[in-house]
Amino acid sequence: MNDDTSGRPQGEIVVIDRRAINDMVGKVAQVAEQQHTEVELREWQSRHGSEHVDDTLAYAVVGETLMYLHTCSDGVVVPVALYPNGNTKIYSDHEHVGEFAPAGLGSPARARAEGPTDASS
């Protein structure tokens, strides 16, 4: 994920179909409900920083990865993975990939598709 040799955190947008996004959102929300989210979040932030996780719907710490849910401008929710080294992976459908370019994650052209990308889902 970090192709850059400067050591700076990198971002990646992974384009997947809406059904897969909804499934991931449901899993993050389910784990968030089962964890002591605030305690786990504070522990993760104390080890890795807190600049990326301020206004989200749900957080789940999975191993060393912080997963959280981001709400797009039209209300659609997408999952985001924040890794201990600062790298970020956003899972988006084709319709919303453009929302993330201003966040320093590169242009939509850098987004890569994974699996089927049925935009009608």
Helices and strands as residue ranges (DSSP letters): E 11-15, H 18-34, H 37-48, E 59-62, E 65-71, E 77-82, E 88-92, G 97-103, G 108-110, E 112-113
